[in-house]
Amino acid sequence: RILEGECEPSKILALYRQVLQLKQISAVDTPEARELILSGLLIKQQGYLKVHNQIYELIFNHSWIDDNNR
């Protein structure tokens, strides 16, 4: 969904990388944020975007982002 969807993958991966680095960011209402939420990688909680769970954080890490950022 993230890599093959309608949104530009590089923008989605950049937002996801930012959340991984900072652990949470202020929630934004962008197509990229919506894709990450719908994919299950991020959740919106108390006005912040956060990684949904630790397993996702371990699997979909910085190396995964680098490998898939075309």
Z-matrix of the N, CA and C atoms (Angstrom, degrees):
N
C 1 1.442
C 2 1.529 1 110.69
N 3 1.297 2 116.33 1 -42.46
C 4 1.471 3 120.21 2 -177.16
C 5 1.519 4 111.38 3 -70.01
N 6 1.317 5 116.14 4 -44.77
C 7 1.461 6 120.31 5 -173.94
C 8 1.515 7 113.59 6 -86.52
N 9 1.320 8 118.36 7 -19.79
C 10 1.461 9 121.88 8 -175.53
C 11 1.526 10 113.60 9 -116.93
N 12 1.321 11 117.87 10 5.91
C 13 1.458 12 121.42 11 -176.09
C 14 1.512 13 112.66 12 -79.39
N 15 1.309 14 114.87 13 -168.34
C 16 1.456 15 121.53 14 -177.13
C 17 1.522 16 112.72 15 -77.89
N 18 1.333 17 117.92 16 -26.76
C 19 1.459 18 121.83 17 179.73
C 20 1.519 19 110.37 18 -79.15
N 21 1.314 20 115.23 19 155.42
C 22 1.456 21 121.00 20 179.24
C 23 1.538 22 109.31 21 -70.43
N 24 1.330 23 118.17 22 119.29
C 25 1.468 24 121.05 23 -175.90
C 26 1.526 25 113.94 24 -55.44
N 27 1.324 26 118.02 25 -36.67
C 28 1.473 27 119.47 26 -177.79
C 29 1.526 28 111.19 27 -63.95
N 30 1.331 29 117.74 28 -34.47
C 31 1.469 30 120.76 29 177.99
C 32 1.532 31 111.07 30 -71.53
N 33 1.326 32 115.76 31 -39.27
C 34 1.467 33 119.93 32 178.08
C 35 1.519 34 109.81 33 -64.28
N 36 1.338 35 116.27 34 -46.61
C 37 1.460 36 120.43 35 -178.63
C 38 1.523 37 111.51 36 -66.08
N 39 1.328 38 118.25 37 -34.07
C 40 1.467 39 120.91 38 177.49
C 41 1.529 40 110.71 39 -64.71
N 42 1.321 41 116.61 40 -42.82
C 43 1.466 42 120.12 41 178.11
C 44 1.522 43 110.19 42 -65.46
N 45 1.312 44 117.05 43 -43.85
C 46 1.463 45 120.91 44 179.59
C 47 1.530 46 110.72 45 -62.68
N 48 1.331 47 117.47 46 -41.31
C 49 1.470 48 121.64 47 177.73
C 50 1.531 49 110.30 48 -59.80
N 51 1.316 50 116.36 49 -41.54
C 52 1.461 51 120.93 50 179.55
C 53 1.534 52 110.89 51 -61.81
N 54 1.314 53 116.40 52 -43.39
C 55 1.465 54 119.94 53 178.91
C 56 1.528 55 110.09 54 -65.79
N 57 1.330 56 118.04 55 -41.55
C 58 1.467 57 120.71 56 177.84
C 59 1.525 58 111.63 57 -60.01
N 60 1.318 59 117.22 58 -42.63
C 61 1.460 60 121.41 59 -177.13
C 62 1.527 61 111.98 60 -69.51
N 63 1.325 62 116.22 61 -41.72
C 64 1.469 63 120.03 62 -173.80
C 65 1.523 64 113.48 63 -95.92
N 66 1.336 65 117.40 64 -7.00
C 67 1.469 66 125.26 65 -177.47
C 68 1.530 67 112.78 66 74.08
N 69 1.307 68 118.81 67 -27.41
C 70 1.466 69 122.62 68 172.89
C 71 1.522 70 108.04 69 -164.92
N 72 1.317 71 115.44 70 151.78
C 73 1.467 72 121.36 71 174.42
C 74 1.520 73 107.46 72 -136.04
N 75 1.307 74 115.80 73 159.90
C 76 1.464 75 119.48 74 175.67
C 77 1.517 76 108.82 75 -59.15
N 78 1.308 77 115.15 76 136.34
C 79 1.465 78 120.43 77 -178.02
C 80 1.518 79 110.33 78 -62.39
N 81 1.308 80 115.33 79 135.86
C 82 1.460 81 122.67 80 175.02
C 83 1.516 82 107.91 81 -122.71
N 84 1.311 83 115.84 82 149.32
C 85 1.466 84 119.81 83 179.13
C 86 1.523 85 108.06 84 -105.52
N 87 1.326 86 114.47 85 83.38
C 88 1.459 87 121.00 86 179.52
C 89 1.528 88 108.18 87 -124.84
N 90 1.319 89 117.55 88 161.00
C 91 1.466 90 119.18 89 175.76
C 92 1.528 91 112.02 90 -58.46
N 93 1.338 92 117.00 91 -35.87
C 94 1.455 93 120.73 92 -179.79
C 95 1.531 94 111.06 93 -65.68
N 96 1.321 95 116.97 94 -44.09
C 97 1.466 96 120.71 95 178.33
C 98 1.524 97 110.35 96 -63.42
N 99 1.324 98 116.64 97 -41.87
C 100 1.468 99 119.77 98 179.31
C 101 1.526 100 111.26 99 -62.12
N 102 1.332 101 117.43 100 -40.90
C 103 1.466 102 120.66 101 178.41
C 104 1.523 103 111.14 102 -62.41
N 105 1.323 104 116.96 103 -42.35
C 106 1.460 105 120.23 104 -179.89
C 107 1.521 106 111.51 105 -67.08
N 108 1.321 107 116.95 106 -35.18
C 109 1.465 108 120.99 107 176.93
C 110 1.528 109 109.91 108 -70.23
N 111 1.326 110 116.77 109 -46.53
C 112 1.468 111 120.38 110 -179.78
C 113 1.527 112 111.94 111 -64.57
N 114 1.326 113 117.16 112 -31.47
C 115 1.462 114 120.29 113 178.85
C 116 1.525 115 111.96 114 -73.93
N 117 1.318 116 116.34 115 -17.67
C 118 1.454 117 120.72 116 -179.55
C 119 1.511 118 114.34 117 94.57
N 120 1.337 119 118.34 118 -2.84
C 121 1.463 120 119.95 119 -179.99
C 122 1.523 121 112.27 120 -72.70
N 123 1.329 122 117.27 121 -36.98
C 124 1.461 123 121.11 122 -179.27
C 125 1.517 124 110.53 123 -118.85
N 126 1.317 125 114.40 124 157.21
C 127 1.461 126 121.08 125 170.38
C 128 1.520 127 107.70 126 -127.26
N 129 1.298 128 115.09 127 154.49
C 130 1.457 129 121.78 128 173.85
C 131 1.519 130 106.08 129 -103.55
N 132 1.332 131 115.81 130 119.63
C 133 1.457 132 120.21 131 -174.55
C 134 1.523 133 108.51 132 -141.85
N 135 1.312 134 116.24 133 121.46
C 136 1.460 135 123.39 134 177.84
C 137 1.532 136 112.36 135 51.35
N 138 1.317 137 115.52 136 42.51
C 139 1.463 138 120.73 137 176.37
C 140 1.518 139 115.16 138 81.31
N 141 1.326 140 117.29 139 9.74
C 142 1.458 141 121.46 140 179.91
C 143 1.521 142 110.90 141 -126.59
N 144 1.327 143 115.22 142 152.81
C 145 1.457 144 121.79 143 170.58
C 146 1.515 145 107.30 144 -97.39
N 147 1.338 146 116.24 145 131.31
C 148 1.456 147 122.17 146 -178.74
C 149 1.524 148 108.52 147 -137.72
N 150 1.342 149 115.74 148 157.20
C 151 1.457 150 120.03 149 173.59
C 152 1.523 151 107.39 150 -65.31
N 153 1.325 152 116.50 151 136.32
C 154 1.464 153 121.89 152 -172.66
C 155 1.514 154 112.92 153 -62.71
N 156 1.328 155 118.10 154 -44.83
C 157 1.463 156 119.16 155 176.96
C 158 1.527 157 110.43 156 -155.13
N 159 1.341 158 116.15 157 165.77
C 160 1.457 159 121.52 158 -175.12
C 161 1.522 160 112.83 159 -66.11
N 162 1.304 161 117.41 160 -31.19
C 163 1.465 162 119.60 161 178.97
C 164 1.525 163 109.60 162 -64.05
N 165 1.329 164 117.08 163 -45.29
C 166 1.463 165 119.95 164 177.31
C 167 1.522 166 110.40 165 -60.56
N 168 1.330 167 116.55 166 -40.00
C 169 1.459 168 120.61 167 -178.81
C 170 1.533 169 110.95 168 -63.25
N 171 1.327 170 116.93 169 -36.34
C 172 1.467 171 120.82 170 178.95
C 173 1.525 172 111.95 171 -72.77
N 174 1.317 173 116.92 172 -38.78
C 175 1.462 174 120.78 173 -177.91
C 176 1.524 175 111.40 174 -80.07
N 177 1.303 176 116.07 175 -50.58
C 178 1.467 177 121.59 176 -178.07
C 179 1.529 178 107.87 177 -94.63
N 180 1.333 179 115.30 178 70.99
C 181 1.459 180 122.36 179 -174.47
C 182 1.530 181 110.62 180 -101.05
N 183 1.334 182 115.92 181 -168.38
C 184 1.467 183 120.12 182 -177.94
C 185 1.530 184 111.97 183 -63.52
N 186 1.327 185 117.29 184 -34.99
C 187 1.472 186 119.92 185 178.02
C 188 1.529 187 110.64 186 -64.88
N 189 1.329 188 116.64 187 -41.16
C 190 1.459 189 120.90 188 177.83
C 191 1.522 190 110.19 189 -62.48
N 192 1.324 191 116.62 190 -41.75
C 193 1.470 192 120.71 191 178.68
C 194 1.528 193 109.37 192 -60.92
N 195 1.344 194 116.60 193 -48.34
C 196 1.473 195 120.60 194 -179.52
C 197 1.526 196 111.47 195 -60.30
N 198 1.327 197 116.68 196 -41.54
C 199 1.471 198 120.80 197 -179.34
C 200 1.520 199 112.65 198 -66.04
N 201 1.325 200 117.38 199 -29.29
C 202 1.464 201 120.98 200 -174.97
C 203 1.508 202 114.68 201 -105.58
N 204 1.306 203 117.79 202 -0.41
C 205 1.460 204 121.22 203 -179.90
C 206 1.525 205 108.46 204 -86.98
N 207 1.326 206 115.65 205 101.52
C 208 1.473 207 121.66 206 -175.13
C 209 1.491 208 110.47 207 -90.30
